[in-house]
Amino acid sequence: MKLKGSFDAKRLRPREPRNWGARLAAGLAAMLATLGVLLAMAGVAGLLGNYPALAELNANKPLAGILTVAGLLLLWLGVRFWRRSRIRLRRGRELNLSPHLMKKHD
């Protein structure tokens, strides 16, 4: 196959401005996951033992259970949003192919 002089390989990998929105979303999702871990840990600590710092949770076991479930839910949502934003950040640097033809990295 003969290459013409007008062929430009940079056309295959266009350089776009950085996606600050996806970076901000990744940071917020990481903070959401961190909050979920902290809430889940506080809920489990309230369910397991008699810690003086968690007097309200020690007396109220259903509240500790709700905190545990809410923390696990926030952790799940944070990880899910973080993965989606990381995929969005990486897409700009790949070749212009259909997404279902690309290998899944995340």
C-alpha positions in Angstrom: 0.0 0.0 0.0 1.4 3.3 -1.0 1.3 6.2 1.5 0.3 9.6 0.3 2.1 12.7 1.4 -1.1 14.0 3.0 -1.3 11.2 5.5 -1.0 12.5 9.1 -0.8 9.9 11.9 -1.7 12.6 14.5 -5.2 12.5 13.0 -5.7 9.1 14.6 -4.9 10.3 18.1 -6.4 13.8 18.4 -5.1 16.0 21.3 -8.0 17.5 23.2 -7.8 19.8 26.2 -7.7 18.0 29.5 -11.0 17.0 30.9 -11.1 18.8 34.3 -14.7 17.8 34.9 -13.8 14.1 34.9 -10.8 14.8 37.2 -13.1 16.6 39.6 -15.6 13.8 39.4 -12.9 11.3 40.2 -11.8 13.3 43.2 -15.3 13.6 44.5 -16.0 9.9 44.0 -12.8 9.0 45.9 -14.0 11.3 48.8 -17.4 9.6 48.6 -15.8 6.2 48.9 -13.7 7.3 51.8 -16.8 8.6 53.6 -18.5 5.3 53.0 -15.5 3.4 54.5 -15.6 5.6 57.6 -19.3 5.3 58.0 -19.2 1.5 57.6 -16.3 1.3 60.1 -18.3 3.4 62.7 -21.4 1.2 62.2 -19.5 -2.0 62.6 -17.7 -0.7 65.7 -21.1 0.3 67.1 -22.4 -3.2 66.5 -19.4 -5.1 67.9 -18.3 -3.5 71.1 -18.7 -1.1 73.9 -16.5 1.8 72.9 -16.9 4.9 75.1 -16.6 7.3 72.1 -19.6 5.6 70.4 -22.0 5.8 73.3 -25.1 6.6 71.1 -24.3 3.8 68.7 -23.8 1.3 71.5 -27.2 2.0 72.9 -28.9 2.0 69.5 -28.1 -1.1 67.5 -30.5 -0.5 64.6 -28.9 2.9 64.1 -25.5 1.2 63.9 -26.8 -1.3 61.4 -28.3 1.5 59.3 -24.9 3.3 59.4 -23.1 0.1 58.3 -25.5 -0.4 55.4 -25.3 3.3 54.4 -21.5 3.3 54.6 -21.3 0.2 52.4 -23.7 1.7 49.9 -21.6 5.0 49.8 -18.5 2.9 49.3 -20.1 1.0 46.4 -21.3 4.2 44.7 -18.0 6.0 45.2 -16.0 3.1 43.6 -18.5 2.9 40.7 -18.4 6.6 40.0 -14.6 6.6 40.3 -14.3 3.8 37.8 -16.6 5.6 35.3 -14.7 8.9 35.6 -11.3 7.1 35.1 -12.7 5.5 32.0 -13.7 8.9 30.8 -10.3 10.3 31.5 -8.6 7.6 29.5 -10.8 7.6 26.5 -9.4 10.9 25.2 -6.0 9.4 24.7 -7.0 6.3 22.8 -7.4 5.7 19.1 -10.7 6.7 17.5 -12.2 3.2 17.5 -15.6 2.0 18.5 -15.6 1.5 22.4 -16.8 -2.1 22.1 -13.7 -3.0 20.1 -11.3 -1.7 22.7 -9.8 -3.8 25.5 -11.3 -3.2 28.9 -8.7 -1.8 31.2 -11.0 -0.8 34.1 
